[in-house]
Amino acid sequence: MKMMLKTMKRLDQRIEDTTFDQLKSLIIADQIKRKTPANIKEHFLDIWADLNDPLELAEKLDAYDSLRPGMKSNQIRLSRRKKNSGNPFQ
C-alpha cells in the first residue's frame, strides 16, 4: 500500500488532471521502467523520461532486445539453471 501511495504521489506531481485510463497507463509504464536493467535504460537515455505509454515502451524494449547480439536474457537464465541443477556429482 505504501508503494502504491508513493507511486501515486510521484505521478500526481507530474500530472495535474488525467483520466483513470491515462493514470493506469502511467503506473504500468512506471513499473516497466523500474524493472528495466540499467544498461538498457542507458540506450534510451535521451527519450527515457518521455516514454510514458506502456505499449510504446514495450515495443521499443522488444525491438532493442531483438537487435542485441548474443543470447537473450531468458536463454541465459535457463542455461544457468541447467548448469546448477542441484546435483553436486554432475
N, C-alpha and C positions, 0 to 999 in steps of 0.2 A: 504494500500500500504506500509506503514512504517513497519507493522508487517511482511509482506512478505519479505521486504528487510532485516530486522533483521534476519529472519529465513534463508534467502539465505546466508547472511554473516557468520552466525554461521555454516551452513553446508559447506560453502566454506573453512572454517578454518579446518574442519575435513577431507575434501576430496579434493584432488588436481585435479584429472581428472576423471570424471564419464560420463556415458551416461545419456540421458534425462530420461529413464525409472528408472535408479538407483536413480537419483535425486528425481524423483517423489515419489518413494518408501520411501526414507528417509524423505521427507516432510510429507507424510502420517503417518509414524511411529512416527515422532516428534509430530504431532498433537495428536495422540492417547496417547502418553506418557504424554503430558501436561494435558490432561483431566482425567488421571487415578488418583484416590484418593491416598493419601499418605500411608494409611495402606496397600494398595495392592502393591505399589512400594516397601515398606519395605520387603515384601515377596520375591521379585525378586532382592533384592539389589545387590547380587553378580554377576548377569548377566545383570542387567538393562542397562548398557552402551553399551553392545554388541547386544542388541535386536534392530536391525535396519531394519529387514524385517517385514513389516506390517502384513503379513499373519501369520508368526510365532508368532509375538507379540499378535495378536488377538486370536490365538489358545491357547496360554499359559494363557491369561487373561480369556478366556472362561472356560478352564479346572479348573483354580483356583476358578472361580465363581461357577462352578457346584459342587465343593468339599466343599465349605464353609457351615458350619452348619447354620440352620435357614433360614429366608426368603431372597429372592434376593432383590436387590435394587429397581427393578420395582414394586414389590409387596409392599414394604414399602411405596413408593411414592403414590401408589393407595390407600392404607389403610388410609394414612393421608388425602388425598383428600376427602374420604368418610366421615371421622370424621368431617372435616371442610367444610361442604357443603355450607356454606354461610348463612344458616338459623339459627339465634340465638335462636330460640324457640325449637329446637330439642335436 
